[in-house]
């Protein structure tokens, strides 16, 4: 641990070490936070077809809120999360951003989902409101301006690693790609395809599915006719689950692979037995790290189940904003500067530093769906 990490607040270090309630220097319990709260806006898809994501995201954020406040808050004052529902629709995401910032006077926002965050960038710039994007991995985030941050690595890093893994580790030099007709699907698939081809791979088919669709048999049939050993799917968990189930029904056999969007419990329920063997690559914590094991135990104690992929990033985002408020003060400019000055932040997902583009870089790890859960693939 270096000197910069040591200077971070004691409650951060205590939580990373696995303490449920932070202790003061004397070992006594910290007094619960009291007084006027520091409010942070969190915009999630709480209703609509991706509400399962929103539920998991919220769990991570709320756990951070509760632990921070139980540990004494920020200089004795609590934080309070104010939730907005984007429904995973751009217009609703814009409306909720405006409500939180203009009406509720909240100085900091956490948001997610590619289609939702992109139109929020202009609002963030116009109102000088710092926002942390979580799980939305479009490279356009790099162009968001000085108020836009991401604590989750972006597709131009992640998809290149997935392409390298497919060829160099799995040995698949021929593949087909199925992607949803959205900015998310188009962006990620195009980055993967470009990187895959540069590495000497061949793409034998590209099929487009409609977001929210339920019957993909014609696309799967066309893919199956090419007999690719690898099929890479860029779709959210519901559509990806249906792709696998319908592929099994049609007798299409291949190794299926994708990025982190499928790492949701509902994926296995939708795909059924066809989910077995699916490989997902994403920035992911070190399962053997003590702070990860401690976090999982605290999460299970509160919710009765383990976390999904993205919930822990919301947990870290709330804690990053809290540390930024502690460092720079409870103003928009103070919070933005506080985020920029965070160094070696001990996130549960790994040590985080914002680069010049306000994006963190974490290594990708790969997991396989086995026995109803995501199991790390050992190197």
C-alpha positions in Angstrom: 0.0 0.0 0.0 1.5 3.4 -1.0 1.3 6.7 0.8 -1.4 8.1 -1.4 -3.7 5.1 -0.6 -3.0 5.5 3.1 -4.3 9.1 3.0 -7.8 8.0 1.8 -10.5 8.1 4.5 -10.4 5.4 7.2 -14.0 4.3 6.4 -12.9 3.5 2.8 -10.0 1.4 4.0 -12.1 -0.4 6.6 -14.7 -1.4 4.1 -12.1 -2.6 1.6 -10.6 -4.7 4.4 -14.1 -6.2 4.9 -15.3 -4.4 8.0 -19.1 -4.1 8.2 -18.8 -1.0 10.4 -15.7 1.2 10.3 -13.8 1.7 13.5 -12.2 4.9 14.7 -8.5 5.2 15.4 -9.0 3.9 19.0 -10.9 0.9 17.7 -14.2 2.2 18.9 -17.3 2.1 16.7 -17.8 5.2 14.6 -20.9 7.2 15.4 -23.6 6.8 12.7 -23.8 9.9 10.4 -26.4 12.5 11.4 -27.6 15.8 10.0 -28.4 17.2 6.6 -27.4 14.6 4.0 -25.1 15.0 1.0 -27.3 13.9 -1.9 -26.2 11.9 -4.9 -28.5 11.2 -7.9 -28.6 7.7 -9.3 -30.4 7.1 -12.6 -31.3 3.4 -13.3 -33.7 1.4 -15.4 -36.0 0.6 -12.5 -39.0 -0.3 -14.8 -39.2 -1.6 -18.3 -37.5 -4.6 -20.0 -34.1 -4.1 -18.3 -35.5 -3.6 -14.8 -33.5 -6.6 -13.6 -30.4 -4.7 -14.2 -31.7 -1.7 -12.3 -32.6 -3.8 -9.3 -29.1 -5.3 -9.1 -27.4 -1.9 -9.7 -29.4 -0.3 -6.9 -28.4 -3.0 -4.5 -24.7 -2.2 -4.9 -25.3 1.5 -4.5 -27.6 1.1 -1.5 -25.1 -1.1 0.3 -22.4 1.6 -0.1 -24.8 4.2 1.2 -25.6 2.2 4.3 -22.0 1.3 5.0 -20.8 4.9 4.6 -23.5 6.2 6.9 -23.0 3.5 9.5 -19.3 4.4 9.5 -19.8 8.1 10.3 -20.6 9.4 6.9 -18.6 12.4 5.5 -17.4 14.4 8.4 -20.3 13.2 10.4 -23.0 13.9 7.8 -24.8 11.1 5.9 -25.1 10.7 2.2 -28.5 10.1 0.6 -29.1 8.4 -2.8 -32.0 9.9 -4.8 -33.1 7.4 -7.4 -34.4 8.3 -10.9 -36.0 5.8 -13.3 -34.7 6.0 -16.9 -36.7 3.0 -18.1 -33.6 2.5 -20.3 -35.1 5.1 -22.6 -33.1 8.2 -23.7 -36.0 10.7 -23.2 -36.7 9.4 -19.7 -33.0 9.5 -18.8 -32.8 13.1 -19.9 -36.0 14.0 -18.0 -34.7 12.4 -14.8 -31.3 14.1 -15.1 -33.0 17.5 -15.4 -35.3 16.7 -12.5 -32.5 15.7 -10.2 -30.2 18.6 -11.1 -32.6 21.5 -11.8 -35.4 20.7 -9.3 -33.8 18.7 -6.6 -30.5 20.6 -6.9 -28.4 17.5 -6.7 -24.7 18.2 -7.6 -23.6 14.7 -8.7 -25.1 12.0 -10.8 -24.4 8.2 -11.4 -26.0 6.9 -14.6 -25.9 3.8 -16.8 -27.0 2.2 -20.1 -25.4 3.4 -23.4 -28.5 4.9 -25.0 -29.4 6.8 -21.8 -26.0 8.3 -20.9 -25.2 9.7 -24.4 -27.8 12.5 -24.4 -27.0 13.2 -20.7 -23.5 14.4 -21.6 -24.7 17.7 -22.9 -26.7 18.3 -19.8 -23.7 17.4 -17.6 -21.6 20.0 -19.5 -24.3 22.7 -19.5 -24.9 22.4 -15.8 -21.3 21.6 -14.8 -22.7 18.5 -13.1 -20.1 15.7 -12.6 -21.5 12.3 -13.6 -20.0 8.8 -13.3 -21.0 6.3 -16.0 -21.2 2.7 -14.8 -21.3 -0.3 -17.1 -22.0 1.8 -20.3 -18.9 1.1 -22.3 -19.2 3.1 -25.5 -16.0 4.9 -26.4 -18.0 8.0 -26.8 -17.7 8.4 -23.1 -14.1 9.6 -23.7 -15.6 12.6 -25.6 -18.0 13.4 -22.8 -15.9 16.3 -21.6 -14.4 17.2 -18.2 -17.6 16.5 -16.2 -18.0 12.9 -17.5 -16.3 10.0 -15.8 -16.4 6.2 -16.0 -15.3 3.7 -13.4 -15.8 0.9 -15.9 -13.4 0.3 -18.8 -14.7 1.0 -22.3 -15.4 -1.2 -25.3 -12.3 -0.1 -27.3 -10.2 -1.7 -24.5 -12.6 -4.5 -23.5 -13.6 -5.9 -26.9 -10.0 -6.0 -28.1 -9.2 -8.2 -25.1 -12.2 -10.4 -25.9 -10.9 -10.8 -29.6 -7.4 -11.7 -28.3 -8.8 -14.2 -25.9 -11.0 -15.8 -28.7 -8.0 -16.3 -31.0 -4.9 -16.6 -28.7 -6.4 -18.5 -25.8 -9.5 -20.4 -27.2 -7.9 -20.9 -30.6 -11.0 -19.9 -32.6 -9.9 -18.2 -35.9 -13.4 -18.3 -37.5 -16.5 -16.7 -35.9 -19.9 -15.3 -36.5 -21.3 -12.3 -34.8 -24.9 -11.6 -33.7 -25.7 -8.1 -32.3 -28.7 -6.1 -31.4 -29.7 -3.1 -33.6 -28.7 -0.4 -31.1 -25.8 1.9 -30.5 -24.6 -0.6 -27.9 -24.8 -3.6 -30.2 -23.4 -1.8 -33.3 -20.5 -0.2 -31.4 -19.3 -3.2 -29.5 -19.6 -5.7 -32.4 -17.8 -3.4 -34.8 -14.9 -3.0 -32.3 -14.7 -6.8 -31.8 -14.9 -7.5 -35.5 -12.1 -5.0 -36.4 -9.8 -6.3 -33.7 -10.6 -10.0 -34.5 -9.8 -9.5 -38.2 -6.5 -7.6 -37.4 -5.5 -10.7 -35.4 -6.0 -12.9 -38.4 -9.6 -14.1 -37.6 -12.3 -14.5 -40.2 -16.0 -13.4 -39.7 -18.2 -15.7 -41.7 -21.5 -14.0 -40.9 -23.0 -10.9 -39.2 -26.6 -11.0 -38.1 -28.7 -8.2 -36.6 -31.5 -8.7 -34.1 -34.0 -6.2 -32.8 -33.7 -5.0 -29.3 -36.7 -6.4 -27.4 -37.3 -9.1 -30.0 -38.3 -12.6 -29.0 -37.9 -14.7 -32.1 -34.4 -14.9 -33.6 -34.7 -18.2 -35.4 -34.1 -16.9 -38.9 -30.9 -15.2 -37.9 -29.7 -18.2 -36.0 -30.5 -20.5 -38.9 -28.4 -18.4 -41.2 -25.5 -18.4 -38.7 -25.8 -22.1 -38.2 -25.6 -22.7 -42.0 -22.0 -21.3 -41.8 -21.1 -23.8 -39.1 -18.8 -21.3 -37.2 -17.0 -22.8 -34.2 -17.5 -19.5 -32.3 -20.6 -17.3 -32.1 -20.1 -13.9 -30.4 -23.3 -12.3 -29.2 -23.7 -8.6 -28.3 -27.1 -8.4 -26.7 -28.4 -7.8 -23.2 -29.3 -10.8 -21.0 -32.9 -11.3 -22.2 -32.1 -11.4 -25.9 -28.8 -13.3 -25.4 -30.7 -15.9 -23.3 -33.2 -16.4 -26.1 -30.5 -16.6 -28.7 -28.9 -19.5 -26.8 -32.2 -21.3 -26.2 -33.4 -21.0 -29.8 -29.9 -22.1 -31.1 -30.2 -25.2 -29.0 -33.7 -25.9 -30.3 -32.4 -25.5 -33.9 -29.5 -27.8 -33.3 -26.8 -25.1 -33.8 -23.7 -26.1 -32.0 -20.9 -23.7 -31.3 -19.0 -22.0 -28.5 -21.0 -18.9 -27.5 -19.2 -15.9 -26.2 -19.9 -12.3 -25.3 -19.1 -9.5 -22.9 -20.3 -8.6 -19.4 -23.9 -7.7 -20.3 -25.1 -11.3 -19.9 -23.7 -11.6 -16.3 -27.2 -11.3 -14.8 -29.0 -14.1 -13.0 -32.0 -13.8 -15.4 -29.7 -14.9 -18.3 -29.5 -18.5 -17.0 -33.3 -18.6 -16.3 -34.1 -17.5 -19.9 -31.5 -19.6 -21.7 -32.1 -22.7 -19.5 -29.7 -25.6 -20.0 -28.4 -23.9 -23.2 -26.6 -21.3 -21.1 -24.1 -23.9 -20.0 -20.6 -23.1 -21.4 -21.2 -19.5 -22.4 -18.0 -17.5 -21.9 -18.2 -13.9 -20.9 -15.3 -11.4 -20.8 -15.4 -8.2 -18.8 -13.5 -6.2 -16.3 -13.9 -8.2 -13.1 -12.5 -8.4 -9.7 -10.0 -10.8 -8.4 -12.1 -13.5 -6.8 -9.2 -14.5 -4.5 -8.7 -11.0 -3.1 -9.6 -10.6 0.6 -11.6 -7.4 0.1 -13.7 -9.2 -2.6 -14.5 -12.1 -0.4 -15.4 -9.7 2.5 -17.6 -7.7 0.2 -19.4 -10.8 -1.1 -20.1 -11.9 2.4 -21.6 -8.5 3.4 -23.6 -8.5 0.2 -25.0 -11.9 0.9 -25.8 -11.0 4.5 -27.9 -8.1 3.3 -29.5 -9.5 0.2 -29.4 -13.3 0.6 -27.6 -13.7 -2.7 -24.3 -12.9 -4.4 -23.8 -9.8 -6.5 -24.0 -9.6 -10.3 -21.2 -8.0 -12.4 -22.3 -4.4 -12.3 -23.7 -3.9 -8.8 -20.2 -3.7 -7.3 -19.3 -0.9 -9.7 -22.2 1.1 -8.4 -21.0 0.3 -4.9 -17.6 1.8 -5.9 -19.1 4.7 -7.7 -21.0 5.8 -4.6 -17.9 5.5 -2.5 -15.9 7.5 -5.1 -18.4 10.3 -5.0 -18.3 10.2 -1.2 -14.5 10.4 -1.2 -14.6 13.3 -3.8 -17.0 15.2 -1.5 -14.7 14.6 1.4 -11.8 15.9 -0.6 -13.3 18.8 -2.6 -16.5 19.8 -0.8 -20.1 19.5 -1.6 -20.2 21.6 -4.8 -20.3 20.6 -8.4 -16.8 22.0 -9.0 -15.5 20.6 -5.7 -16.8 17.1 -6.5 -15.4 17.2 -10.0 -11.9 18.2 -8.7 -12.2 15.7 -6.0 -12.8 12.9 -8.5 -9.8 14.0 -10.6 -7.6 14.0 -7.5 -8.5 10.4 -6.4 -5.4 8.3 -6.7 -5.1 4.5 -6.3 -8.7 4.4 -5.1 -9.2 1.0 -3.4 -12.4 -0.1 -5.2 -13.8 -3.6 -4.5 -13.2 -4.2 -8.2 -9.6 -3.2 -8.0 -7.3 -0.2 -7.5 -8.8 2.6 -9.7 -7.2 5.7 -11.2 -9.0 8.0 -13.7 -6.8 8.5 -16.8 -6.6 11.8 -18.7 -9.9 10.9 -20.4 -11.6 10.4 -17.0 -11.9 6.6 -17.6 -10.4 3.9 -15.4 -8.6 0.9 -16.9 -8.9 -2.5 -15.3 -7.9 -5.9 -16.8 -10.6 -8.1 -18.3 -11.3 -11.5 -16.7 -13.2 -14.4 -18.2 -16.0 -16.5 -16.7 -18.0 -19.5 -17.9 -21.6 -20.2 -17.0 -21.6 -23.5 -15.2 -24.1 -25.1 -12.8 -26.3 -22.0 -12.8 -23.6 -19.5 -12.0 -20.6 -17.7 -13.5 -17.4 -19.5 -12.7 -14.0 -17.8 -13.2 -11.8 -19.4 -15.9 -8.5 -20.1 -14.3 -5.4 -19.0 -16.3 
